[in-house]
């Protein structure tokens, strides 16, 4: 796989905004959050897709400390709302703080709990865009739950779509690595072959898989 030229991307698009730099440093250094947030270019892609699609309702599965949430919320049209679901109460509380620091608290509801439980309460075909960036082993389960919630011409976006790069059989790794890779491969095959979806990969650091639901 060709390495994404991150230094070139940063040089072309400019430095990270001070508010984002502060949120990232505080979350990773002061609060010891894991460094598994989306990269800045992926965040910009999410914001651009949101601006282009102009969804009135967005759902995010997996909040962490709200870095991707900020980018998506920035792209929302006037009056639109976003719900982001996080199972870790500590991370969810930090996400609320970060959203407030970014001036976006009024656009986003942070829900603490199991994503599958919350997704089951949402009415079908009521969501314009869904972003999945949570437990990789559960990606196929999330697909089954999220697809009915998407309105016609809605977007379904999954992060870590490259499954970390090389998941060939002779690659050394843990059993959990294998389960995650298999789940992501199954997810990718399902959306790629579905007659109800039009899908493509976007070459961010870990890969986004974007699917458009046919009307």
Residue frames as a rotation matrix with the C-alpha (Angstrom) as fourth column:
UNK 1
0.577 0.817 0.000 0.00
0.817 -0.577 0.000 0.00
0.000 0.000 -1.000 0.00
UNK 2
-0.145 -0.628 0.765 1.37
0.560 -0.689 -0.459 3.43
0.815 0.362 0.452 -0.95
UNK 3
-0.413 -0.086 -0.906 2.16
0.884 -0.278 -0.377 5.60
-0.219 -0.957 0.191 2.05
UNK 4
0.649 0.677 0.348 -0.08
0.715 -0.698 0.024 8.66
0.259 0.233 -0.937 2.32
UNK 5
-0.358 -0.869 0.342 2.15
0.679 -0.494 -0.544 11.81
0.641 0.037 0.767 2.15
UNK 6
0.458 0.647 -0.610 0.99
0.886 -0.274 0.375 13.37
0.076 -0.712 -0.698 5.42
UNK 7
-0.282 -0.628 -0.726 3.74
0.606 -0.703 0.372 16.01
-0.744 -0.335 0.579 5.46
UNK 8
-0.926 -0.015 0.378 2.66
0.343 -0.457 0.821 17.17
0.161 0.889 0.428 2.02
UNK 9
-0.001 0.999 0.038 -1.01
0.756 -0.024 0.654 17.26
0.654 0.030 -0.756 3.08
UNK 10
0.354 0.090 -0.931 -0.15
0.846 -0.454 0.278 19.36
-0.398 -0.886 -0.237 6.14
UNK 11
-0.658 -0.682 -0.320 2.00
0.448 -0.696 0.561 21.72
-0.605 0.225 0.763 4.05
UNK 12
-0.798 0.377 0.470 -0.73
0.400 -0.254 0.881 22.17
0.451 0.891 0.052 1.45
UNK 13
0.153 0.987 -0.041 -3.68
0.616 -0.063 0.785 22.57
0.773 -0.145 -0.618 3.83
UNK 14
0.013 -0.213 0.977 -1.93
-0.456 -0.871 -0.184 24.53
0.890 -0.443 -0.109 6.55
UNK 15
-0.895 -0.445 -0.019 -1.32
-0.150 0.342 -0.928 24.01
0.419 -0.828 -0.373 10.24
UNK 16
-0.281 0.782 -0.557 -3.91
0.829 0.490 0.270 22.66
0.484 -0.385 -0.786 12.64
UNK 17
0.237 0.472 0.849 -6.17
-0.040 -0.869 0.494 25.36
0.971 -0.151 -0.188 14.10
UNK 18
-0.654 -0.566 0.501 -5.19
-0.472 -0.213 -0.856 26.46
0.591 -0.796 -0.128 17.63
UNK 19
0.059 0.743 0.666 -8.49
-0.994 0.106 -0.030 25.25
-0.093 -0.660 0.745 19.15
UNK 20
0.854 0.212 -0.475 -8.01
-0.327 0.929 -0.172 21.80
0.405 0.303 0.863 17.59
UNK 21
-0.093 -0.969 -0.231 -4.37
-0.071 0.238 -0.969 21.73
0.993 -0.074 -0.091 18.69
UNK 22
-0.547 -0.075 0.833 -5.38
-0.787 -0.291 -0.543 22.56
0.283 -0.954 0.100 22.26
UNK 23
0.506 0.818 0.273 -8.16
-0.859 0.508 0.072 19.94
-0.080 -0.271 0.959 22.29
UNK 24
0.693 -0.289 -0.661 -5.85
-0.128 0.852 -0.508 17.28
0.710 0.437 0.553 20.90
UNK 25
-0.389 -0.917 0.090 -3.00
-0.209 -0.007 -0.978 18.02
0.897 -0.399 -0.189 23.30
UNK 26
-0.364 0.314 0.877 -5.27
-0.928 -0.199 -0.314 18.18
0.076 -0.928 0.364 26.33
UNK 27
0.679 0.734 -0.021 -7.11
-0.733 0.679 0.041 14.98
0.044 -0.012 0.999 25.44
UNK 28
0.655 -0.469 -0.592 -4.00
0.039 0.804 -0.594 12.94
0.754 0.366 0.545 24.67
UNK 29
-0.371 -0.928 0.032 -1.54
0.075 -0.064 -0.995 14.33
0.926 -0.367 0.093 27.22
UNK 30
-0.643 0.135 0.754 -3.64
-0.716 -0.456 -0.529 15.52
0.273 -0.880 0.390 30.15
UNK 31
0.239 0.870 0.430 -6.48
-0.929 0.334 -0.158 13.00
-0.281 -0.362 0.889 29.95
UNK 32
-0.623 -0.656 0.426 -4.42
-0.532 0.755 0.384 10.10
-0.574 0.013 -0.819 28.56
UNK 33
0.567 0.824 0.016 -6.90
-0.483 0.349 -0.803 9.25
-0.667 0.447 0.596 25.83
UNK 34
0.069 -0.545 0.835 -5.71
0.522 0.734 0.436 6.65
-0.850 0.406 0.335 23.28
UNK 35
-0.405 -0.326 -0.854 -4.26
-0.470 -0.727 0.501 8.05
-0.784 0.604 0.141 20.05
UNK 36
-0.683 0.244 0.689 -6.87
0.585 0.748 0.314 6.46
-0.438 0.617 -0.654 17.81
UNK 37
0.191 0.743 -0.641 -8.72
0.052 -0.660 -0.749 9.61
-0.980 0.109 -0.165 16.71
UNK 38
0.742 0.093 0.664 -9.16
0.657 0.096 -0.748 10.40
-0.133 0.991 0.010 13.01
UNK 39
-0.456 -0.887 -0.070 -6.27
0.812 -0.447 0.375 12.24
-0.364 0.114 0.925 11.38
UNK 40
-0.391 0.288 -0.874 -6.83
-0.022 -0.952 -0.304 15.85
-0.920 -0.099 0.379 10.37
UNK 41
-0.852 0.072 -0.518 -7.31
-0.523 -0.161 0.837 15.09
-0.023 0.984 0.175 6.68
UNK 42
-0.725 0.640 -0.254 -9.92
0.566 0.764 0.310 12.44
0.393 0.081 -0.916 7.49
UNK 43
-0.347 0.586 -0.732 -11.65
0.653 -0.409 -0.637 15.00
-0.673 -0.699 -0.241 9.69
UNK 44
-0.581 0.077 -0.810 -11.69
-0.444 -0.864 0.237 17.47
-0.682 0.498 0.536 6.80
UNK 45
-0.917 0.285 -0.279 -13.12
-0.105 0.501 0.859 14.80
0.385 0.817 -0.429 4.50
UNK 46
-0.504 0.759 -0.412 -15.90
0.863 0.438 -0.250 14.14
-0.009 -0.482 -0.876 7.02
UNK 47
-0.317 0.362 -0.876 -16.63
0.226 -0.869 -0.441 17.86
-0.921 -0.338 0.194 7.26
UNK 48
-0.794 -0.030 -0.607 -16.67
-0.542 -0.417 0.729 18.20
-0.275 0.909 0.315 3.47
UNK 49
-0.836 0.514 -0.193 -19.03
0.327 0.748 0.577 15.24
0.441 0.419 -0.794 3.04
UNK 50
-0.335 0.719 -0.608 -21.32
0.830 -0.080 -0.551 16.74
-0.445 -0.690 -0.571 5.66
UNK 51
-0.435 0.123 -0.892 -21.32
-0.192 -0.981 -0.042 20.10
-0.880 0.153 0.450 3.89
UNK 52
-0.888 0.068 -0.454 -22.06
-0.449 0.072 0.890 18.45
0.093 0.995 -0.033 0.55
UNK 53
-0.701 0.633 -0.327 -24.77
0.541 0.772 0.334 16.09
0.464 0.057 -0.884 1.83
UNK 54
-0.702 0.384 0.600 -26.35
-0.524 -0.849 -0.070 18.70
0.482 -0.364 0.797 4.18
UNK 55
-0.409 0.561 -0.720 -28.01
0.523 0.790 0.319 16.12
0.748 -0.246 -0.617 6.46
UNK 56
0.152 0.546 0.824 -30.55
-0.513 -0.669 0.538 17.30
0.845 -0.504 0.178 9.00
UNK 57
0.784 0.085 0.614 -29.68
-0.592 0.399 0.701 14.43
-0.186 -0.913 0.363 11.31
UNK 58
0.103 -0.837 -0.537 -26.32
-0.558 0.399 -0.728 12.71
0.823 0.375 -0.426 11.82
UNK 59
0.948 0.090 0.304 -25.42
-0.304 0.536 0.787 9.74
-0.092 -0.839 0.536 14.01
UNK 60
0.045 -0.976 -0.212 -21.86
-0.752 0.107 -0.651 8.85
0.658 0.188 -0.729 15.02
UNK 61
0.959 0.179 -0.219 -21.06
-0.026 0.827 0.562 5.43
0.282 -0.533 0.798 16.47
UNK 62
0.329 -0.875 -0.355 -17.98
0.944 0.316 0.097 5.86
0.027 -0.367 0.930 18.65
UNK 63
0.956 0.151 0.251 -17.15
0.144 -0.989 0.045 9.30
0.255 -0.007 -0.967 20.03
UNK 64
-0.017 -0.922 -0.388 -13.93
0.909 0.147 -0.390 8.88
0.416 -0.359 0.835 22.01
UNK 65
-0.365 -0.132 -0.922 -13.01
0.700 -0.692 -0.178 12.48
-0.614 -0.710 0.344 22.96
UNK 66
0.483 0.843 -0.237 -15.00
0.459 -0.474 -0.751 14.03
-0.745 0.254 -0.616 20.13
UNK 67
-0.474 -0.741 -0.476 -12.33
-0.043 -0.520 0.853 14.91
-0.879 0.425 0.215 17.56
UNK 68
-0.887 0.218 0.408 -14.21
0.455 0.256 0.853 13.53
0.082 0.942 -0.326 14.54
UNK 69
0.042 0.962 -0.269 -17.43
0.976 -0.097 -0.193 14.84
-0.211 -0.254 -0.944 16.09
UNK 70
-0.017 -0.127 -0.992 -16.10
0.195 -0.973 0.121 18.38
-0.981 -0.191 0.041 15.89
UNK 71
-0.905 -0.380 -0.191 -15.37
-0.113 -0.218 0.969 18.15
-0.410 0.899 0.154 12.17
UNK 72
-0.630 0.734 0.254 -18.77
0.729 0.446 0.519 16.66
0.267 0.512 -0.816 11.36
UNK 73
0.163 0.735 -0.658 -20.63
0.876 -0.414 -0.246 19.16
-0.453 -0.536 -0.712 13.54
UNK 74
-0.421 -0.403 -0.813 -18.82
0.031 -0.902 0.431 22.02
-0.907 0.156 0.392 11.81
UNK 75
-0.999 -0.031 -0.017 -20.27
-0.018 0.020 1.000 20.87
-0.031 0.999 -0.021 8.50
UNK 76
-0.433 0.902 0.003 -23.90
0.836 0.402 -0.373 20.67
-0.338 -0.159 -0.928 9.65
UNK 77
-0.500 0.361 0.787 -26.40
0.386 -0.721 0.576 23.00
0.775 0.592 0.221 7.99
UNK 78
-0.774 0.257 0.578 -28.41
-0.559 -0.707 -0.434 25.45
0.297 -0.659 0.691 10.06
UNK 79
0.122 0.912 0.393 -30.85
-0.991 0.090 0.099 23.70
0.054 -0.401 0.914 12.38
UNK 80
0.359 -0.031 -0.933 -29.36
-0.281 0.949 -0.140 20.22
0.890 0.313 0.332 11.93
UNK 81
0.542 -0.117 0.832 -28.54
-0.829 0.086 0.552 17.97
-0.136 -0.989 -0.050 14.88
UNK 82
-0.062 -0.639 -0.767 -25.99
-0.477 0.694 -0.540 15.27
0.877 0.332 -0.348 15.60
UNK 83
0.818 0.215 0.533 -26.06
-0.570 0.421 0.706 12.38
-0.073 -0.881 0.467 18.05
UNK 84
-0.043 -0.874 -0.483 -22.80
-0.604 0.408 -0.684 10.67
0.796 0.262 -0.546 18.97
UNK 85
0.887 0.463 0.009 -22.72
-0.337 0.632 0.698 7.45
0.317 -0.622 0.716 20.99
UNK 86
-0.187 -0.982 -0.010 -19.89
-0.565 0.116 -0.817 6.53
0.804 -0.147 -0.576 23.38
UNK 87
0.507 0.409 -0.759 -19.79
0.242 0.778 0.580 3.61
0.827 -0.478 0.295 25.79
UNK 88
-0.292 -0.712 -0.639 -17.08
0.883 0.055 -0.465 5.08
0.367 -0.700 0.613 28.07
UNK 89
0.710 0.668 -0.224 -18.55
0.701 -0.637 0.322 7.73
0.073 -0.385 -0.920 30.41
UNK 90
0.183 -0.732 -0.657 -15.14
0.431 -0.540 0.723 9.36
-0.883 -0.416 0.217 30.97
UNK 91
-0.760 -0.472 0.447 -14.53
0.579 -0.181 0.795 9.78
-0.294 0.863 0.411 27.24
UNK 92
-0.002 0.862 0.507 -18.09
0.898 -0.222 0.380 11.02
0.440 0.456 -0.773 26.71
UNK 93
0.702 0.237 -0.671 -17.69
0.600 -0.705 0.379 13.71
-0.383 -0.669 -0.637 29.37
UNK 94
-0.296 -0.881 -0.368 -14.42
0.335 -0.456 0.824 14.84
-0.894 0.121 0.431 27.81
UNK 95
-0.611 0.150 0.777 -16.13
0.784 -0.016 0.620 14.96
0.106 0.989 -0.108 24.41
UNK 96
0.536 0.844 -0.018 -18.80
0.827 -0.522 0.208 17.28
0.167 -0.126 -0.978 25.84
UNK 97
0.431 -0.471 -0.770 -16.06
0.344 -0.703 0.623 19.54
-0.834 -0.533 -0.141 27.18
UNK 98
-0.629 -0.754 0.191 -14.23
0.422 -0.124 0.898 19.55
-0.653 0.646 0.396 23.85
UNK 99
-0.227 0.643 0.732 -17.39
0.927 -0.087 0.364 20.29
0.298 0.761 -0.576 21.89
UNK 100
0.760 0.474 -0.445 -18.07
0.614 -0.747 0.253 23.24
-0.213 -0.466 -0.859 24.18
UNK 101
0.003 -0.859 -0.513 -14.50
0.257 -0.495 0.830 24.49
-0.966 -0.134 0.219 23.65
UNK 102
-0.813 -0.300 0.499 -15.09
0.520 0.013 0.854 24.29
-0.263 0.954 0.145 19.91
UNK 103
-0.721 0.581 -0.378 -18.40
-0.517 -0.814 -0.266 26.19
-0.462 0.004 0.887 20.20
UNK 104
-0.623 0.417 -0.662 -20.48
-0.507 0.429 0.748 23.23
0.596 0.801 -0.056 19.02
UNK 105
-0.978 0.179 0.110 -22.23
0.017 0.589 -0.808 21.97
-0.209 -0.788 -0.579 22.15
UNK 106
-0.293 0.938 -0.185 -25.62
-0.549 -0.323 -0.771 23.20
-0.783 -0.124 0.610 20.96
UNK 107
0.043 0.279 -0.959 -25.49
-0.988 0.156 0.001 21.01
0.150 0.947 0.283 17.84
UNK 108
-0.339 -0.370 -0.865 -24.48
-0.339 0.906 -0.255 17.69
0.877 0.207 -0.433 19.37
UNK 109
0.632 0.477 0.611 -26.02
-0.768 0.281 0.575 15.27
0.102 -0.832 0.545 21.86
UNK 110
-0.496 -0.811 -0.311 -23.50
-0.665 0.585 -0.465 12.90
0.559 -0.024 -0.829 23.46
UNK 111
0.651 0.757 0.050 -25.19
-0.667 0.539 0.514 9.64
0.362 -0.368 0.856 24.46
UNK 112
-0.492 -0.786 0.375 -23.48
-0.870 0.428 -0.243 7.29
0.031 -0.446 -0.895 26.90
UNK 113
0.283 0.593 0.754 -24.25
-0.575 0.734 -0.362 3.63
-0.768 -0.331 0.549 26.41
UNK 114
-0.399 -0.351 0.847 -24.15
0.329 0.807 0.490 0.65
-0.856 0.474 -0.207 24.11
UNK 115
-0.764 0.036 -0.644 -24.41
-0.522 -0.621 0.585 1.77
-0.379 0.783 0.493 20.48
UNK 116
-0.876 0.443 -0.192 -26.56
0.186 0.676 0.713 -1.16
0.446 0.589 -0.674 19.42
UNK 117
-0.400 0.750 -0.527 -29.10
0.864 0.116 -0.491 -0.41
-0.307 -0.652 -0.694 22.13
UNK 118
-0.303 0.266 -0.915 -29.38
-0.016 -0.961 -0.274 3.24
-0.953 -0.068 0.296 21.10
UNK 119
-0.898 -0.070 -0.434 -29.47
-0.423 -0.126 0.897 2.52
-0.117 0.990 0.083 17.37
UNK 120
-0.780 0.623 -0.067 -32.45
0.584 0.761 0.282 0.22
0.227 0.180 -0.957 17.93
UNK 121
-0.172 0.732 -0.660 -34.47
0.689 -0.390 -0.612 3.20
-0.704 -0.559 -0.437 19.23
UNK 122
-0.623 -0.133 -0.771 -34.03
-0.310 -0.863 0.398 5.34
-0.719 0.487 0.496 16.09
UNK 123
0.438 0.889 0.132 -36.83
-0.149 0.217 -0.965 5.38
-0.887 0.403 0.228 13.55
UNK 124
-0.024 -0.443 0.896 -36.07
0.789 0.542 0.290 3.90
-0.614 0.714 0.336 10.10
UNK 125
-0.106 -0.128 0.986 -34.99
0.931 -0.362 0.053 6.19
0.350 0.923 0.158 7.24
UNK 126
0.880 0.456 -0.131 -34.64
0.467 -0.784 0.408 9.20
0.084 -0.421 -0.903 9.55
UNK 127
0.425 -0.826 -0.371 -30.87
0.169 -0.330 0.929 9.80
-0.889 -0.457 0.000 9.43
UNK 128
0.945 -0.033 -0.326 -29.02
-0.310 -0.408 -0.858 11.60
-0.105 0.912 -0.396 6.64
UNK 129
0.235 -0.927 -0.292 -25.50
-0.481 0.151 -0.864 10.49
0.845 0.343 -0.411 7.55
UNK 130
0.982 -0.009 0.188 -23.95
-0.158 0.507 0.847 7.88
-0.103 -0.862 0.497 9.84
UNK 131
0.196 -0.974 -0.115 -20.27
-0.704 -0.058 -0.708 7.63
0.683 0.220 -0.697 10.78
UNK 132
0.985 0.095 -0.146 -18.99
0.009 0.810 0.587 4.36
0.174 -0.579 0.797 12.27
UNK 133
0.049 -0.996 0.076 -15.71
-0.354 -0.089 -0.931 4.47
0.934 0.019 -0.357 14.20
UNK 134
0.426 0.213 0.879 -16.09
-0.904 0.131 0.406 2.06
-0.029 -0.968 0.248 17.09
UNK 135
-0.003 -0.378 0.926 -15.40
-0.434 0.835 0.339 -1.58
-0.901 -0.401 -0.167 17.97
UNK 136
-0.424 -0.259 -0.868 -14.09
-0.900 0.011 0.436 -3.07
-0.103 0.966 -0.237 14.71
UNK 137
-0.986 0.060 0.154 -15.29
0.060 0.998 -0.008 -6.58
-0.154 0.001 -0.988 15.51
UNK 138
-0.279 0.959 -0.058 -18.85
0.489 0.090 -0.868 -5.21
-0.827 -0.271 -0.493 15.57
UNK 139
-0.757 -0.054 -0.651 -18.72
-0.400 -0.749 0.528 -3.43
-0.516 0.660 0.545 12.18
UNK 140
-0.873 0.460 -0.162 -20.95
0.106 0.504 0.857 -5.98
0.476 0.731 -0.489 10.48
UNK 141
-0.320 0.763 -0.562 -23.46
0.942 0.193 -0.274 -5.73
-0.101 -0.617 -0.780 13.33
UNK 142
-0.384 0.137 -0.913 -23.42
0.161 -0.964 -0.212 -1.93
-0.909 -0.228 0.349 13.04
UNK 143
-0.956 0.032 -0.291 -24.01
-0.291 -0.215 0.932 -2.19
-0.032 0.976 0.215 9.31
UNK 144
-0.622 0.761 -0.185 -27.12
0.614 0.621 0.487 -4.29
0.486 0.189 -0.853 9.85
UNK 145
-0.096 0.580 -0.809 -28.41
0.895 -0.305 -0.325 -1.81
-0.436 -0.755 -0.489 12.43
UNK 146
-0.439 -0.203 -0.875 -27.48
0.083 -0.979 0.186 1.38
-0.895 0.009 0.447 10.57
UNK 147
-0.970 -0.004 0.243 -28.57
0.243 0.014 0.970 0.62
-0.007 1.000 -0.012 7.02
UNK 148
-0.181 0.978 0.108 -32.33
0.928 0.133 0.347 0.72
0.325 0.163 -0.932 7.79
UNK 149
0.182 0.238 -0.954 -31.90
0.725 -0.688 -0.033 4.04
-0.665 -0.686 -0.297 9.62
UNK 150
-0.771 -0.578 -0.268 -30.47
0.232 -0.646 0.728 5.83
-0.594 0.499 0.632 6.58
UNK 151
0.353 0.847 -0.397 -32.85
-0.151 -0.366 -0.918 7.90
-0.923 0.384 -0.001 4.52
UNK 152
0.650 -0.106 0.752 -32.69
0.728 0.371 -0.577 7.47
-0.218 0.923 0.318 0.72
UNK 153
0.532 -0.599 0.598 -29.50
0.290 -0.535 -0.794 9.09
0.796 0.596 -0.110 -0.62
UNK 154
0.908 -0.252 0.335 -28.02
-0.408 -0.348 0.844 9.09
-0.096 -0.903 -0.419 2.88
UNK 155
0.207 -0.932 -0.297 -24.33
-0.558 0.137 -0.818 8.45
0.804 0.335 -0.492 3.55
UNK 156
0.995 -0.068 0.074 -22.84
-0.017 0.609 0.793 5.62
-0.099 -0.790 0.605 5.59
UNK 157
0.416 -0.908 0.047 -19.16
-0.538 -0.287 -0.793 6.15
0.733 0.305 -0.608 6.41
UNK 158
0.971 -0.166 -0.174 -16.81
0.240 0.679 0.693 3.71
0.003 -0.715 0.699 8.15
UNK 159
0.513 -0.852 0.099 -13.35
-0.852 -0.520 -0.056 4.55
0.099 -0.056 -0.993 9.49
UNK 160
-0.210 -0.747 0.630 -10.34
-0.697 0.567 0.440 2.20
-0.686 -0.347 -0.640 9.61
UNK 161
0.750 0.651 -0.120 -11.53
-0.520 0.467 -0.716 0.68
-0.410 0.599 0.688 6.37
UNK 162
0.291 -0.729 -0.619 -7.99
-0.708 0.271 -0.652 -0.40
0.643 0.628 -0.438 5.42
UNK 163
0.955 0.177 -0.237 -7.94
0.018 0.765 0.644 -2.61
0.296 -0.619 0.728 8.54
UNK 164
0.698 -0.716 0.023 -4.52
-0.223 -0.187 0.957 -1.28
-0.680 -0.673 -0.290 9.55
UNK 165
0.064 -0.703 -0.709 -2.89
-0.971 -0.208 0.118 -2.15
-0.231 0.681 -0.695 6.24
UNK 166
-0.403 -0.357 -0.842 -1.42
-0.658 0.753 -0.004 -5.63
0.636 0.553 -0.539 5.83
UNK 167
0.044 0.458 0.888 -3.70
-0.867 0.459 -0.194 -8.35
-0.496 -0.761 0.418 7.15
UNK 168
0.115 -0.101 -0.988 -2.33
-0.747 0.647 -0.153 -11.15
0.655 0.756 -0.002 4.99
UNK 169
0.871 0.360 -0.335 -2.34
-0.100 0.797 0.596 -14.67
0.482 -0.485 0.730 6.50
UNK 170
0.285 -0.844 -0.454 1.42
0.785 0.477 -0.396 -14.60
0.551 -0.243 0.799 7.23
UNK 171
-0.046 -0.246 0.968 1.29
-0.254 -0.934 -0.250 -11.25
0.966 -0.258 -0.020 9.03
UNK 172
-0.651 -0.180 -0.737 2.20
0.619 0.436 -0.653 -11.63
0.440 -0.882 -0.172 12.72
UNK 173
-0.512 0.524 0.681 -0.55
-0.547 -0.810 0.211 -10.38
0.662 -0.264 0.702 15.00
UNK 174
-0.838 0.257 0.482 -2.96
-0.378 0.363 -0.851 -11.23
-0.394 -0.895 -0.207 17.76
UNK 175
-0.675 0.683 0.279 -6.17
0.727 0.680 0.094 -13.19
-0.125 0.266 -0.956 17.51
UNK 176
0.159 0.733 -0.662 -8.06
0.497 -0.639 -0.588 -9.92
-0.853 -0.235 -0.465 18.09
UNK 177
-0.472 -0.395 -0.788 -6.24
-0.480 -0.634 0.606 -8.37
-0.739 0.665 0.110 15.10
UNK 178
-0.995 0.047 0.091 -7.52
0.100 0.635 0.766 -11.21
-0.022 0.771 -0.636 12.96
UNK 179
-0.269 0.959 -0.088 -11.09
0.900 0.218 -0.379 -10.85
-0.344 -0.181 -0.921 14.16
UNK 180
0.094 0.255 -0.962 -11.04
0.050 -0.967 -0.252 -7.10
-0.994 -0.025 -0.103 13.52
UNK 181
-0.722 -0.453 -0.523 -9.56
-0.483 -0.212 0.850 -7.54
-0.496 0.866 -0.066 10.05
UNK 182
-0.872 0.428 0.239 -12.10
0.490 0.764 0.420 -10.21
-0.003 0.483 -0.876 9.14
UNK 183
0.002 0.910 -0.415 -14.98
0.756 -0.273 -0.595 -8.03
-0.655 -0.312 -0.688 10.33
UNK 184
-0.046 -0.074 -0.996 -13.77
-0.317 -0.945 0.085 -5.05
-0.947 0.319 0.020 8.33
UNK 185
-0.940 -0.301 -0.164 -13.25
-0.258 0.308 0.916 -7.19
-0.225 0.903 -0.367 5.22
UNK 186
-0.577 0.797 0.178 -16.77
0.804 0.592 -0.046 -8.60
-0.142 0.116 -0.983 5.60
UNK 187
0.153 0.598 -0.787 -18.17
0.380 -0.771 -0.511 -5.08
-0.912 -0.221 -0.345 6.03
UNK 188
-0.410 -0.411 -0.815 -16.33
-0.510 -0.637 0.578 -3.83
-0.756 0.652 0.052 2.95
UNK 189
-0.991 0.058 0.119 -17.51
0.128 0.649 0.750 -6.75
-0.034 0.758 -0.651 0.83
UNK 190
-0.293 0.953 -0.075 -21.10
0.861 0.229 -0.453 -6.28
-0.415 -0.197 -0.888 1.99
UNK 191
0.286 0.414 -0.864 -21.31
0.080 -0.909 -0.409 -2.57
-0.955 0.048 -0.294 1.15
UNK 192
-0.564 -0.611 -0.555 -19.25
-0.499 -0.283 0.819 -3.00
-0.658 0.739 -0.145 -2.01
UNK 193
-0.985 0.165 0.059 -21.55
0.159 0.698 0.698 -5.66
0.075 0.697 -0.714 -3.46
UNK 194
-0.388 0.899 -0.203 -24.88
0.518 0.030 -0.855 -4.37
-0.763 -0.437 -0.477 -2.19
UNK 195
-0.440 0.310 0.843 -27.26
0.831 -0.215 0.513 -3.28
0.340 0.926 -0.163 -4.97
UNK 196
0.648 0.750 -0.135 -28.67
0.729 -0.558 0.397 -0.72
0.222 -0.356 -0.908 -2.51
UNK 197
0.651 -0.504 -0.568 -25.35
0.143 -0.653 0.744 1.08
-0.746 -0.565 -0.353 -1.97
UNK 198
0.752 -0.585 0.305 -22.74
0.276 -0.141 -0.951 2.83
0.599 0.799 0.056 -4.09
UNK 199
0.891 -0.412 -0.190 -19.40
0.182 -0.059 0.982 2.71
-0.416 -0.909 0.022 -2.26
UNK 200
0.575 -0.800 0.169 -15.82
0.138 -0.109 -0.984 3.90
0.806 0.589 0.048 -2.56
UNK 201
0.374 -0.584 -0.720 -12.66
0.920 0.135 0.367 4.09
-0.117 -0.800 0.588 -0.45
UNK 202
0.872 -0.220 0.437 -11.13
-0.129 -0.965 -0.230 7.43
0.472 0.144 -0.870 0.48
UNK 203
0.332 -0.859 -0.389 -7.36
0.583 0.511 -0.631 7.32
0.741 -0.017 0.671 1.04
UNK 204
0.658 -0.155 0.737 -7.00
-0.617 -0.672 0.410 8.83
0.432 -0.724 -0.538 4.49
UNK 205
-0.302 -0.894 0.330 -4.40
-0.940 0.220 -0.262 7.46
0.162 -0.389 -0.907 6.92
UNK 206
-0.751 0.052 0.659 -6.55
-0.267 0.888 -0.374 4.49
-0.604 -0.457 -0.653 7.95
UNK 207
-0.939 0.342 0.047 -9.08
0.162 0.316 0.935 4.65
0.305 0.885 -0.352 5.15
UNK 208
-0.462 0.887 -0.004 -12.69
-0.507 -0.267 -0.819 5.78
-0.728 -0.376 0.573 5.00
UNK 209
-0.889 0.326 0.323 -15.28
0.459 0.622 0.635 3.66
0.006 0.712 -0.702 3.24
UNK 210
-0.669 0.632 -0.391 -18.13
-0.464 -0.766 -0.444 5.89
-0.581 -0.115 0.806 2.02
UNK 211
-0.799 0.490 0.348 -21.45
0.598 0.702 0.386 4.39
-0.056 0.517 -0.854 0.92
UNK 212
-0.780 0.590 -0.207 -24.39
-0.607 -0.794 0.023 6.21
-0.151 0.143 0.978 -0.64
UNK 213
-0.575 0.645 0.504 -27.84
0.277 0.733 -0.622 4.65
-0.770 -0.218 -0.600 -0.22
UNK 214
-0.953 0.224 0.206 -29.71
0.172 -0.162 0.972 4.46
0.251 0.961 0.116 -3.49
UNK 215
-0.604 0.793 0.081 -33.18
-0.746 -0.527 -0.406 5.99
-0.279 -0.305 0.910 -3.54
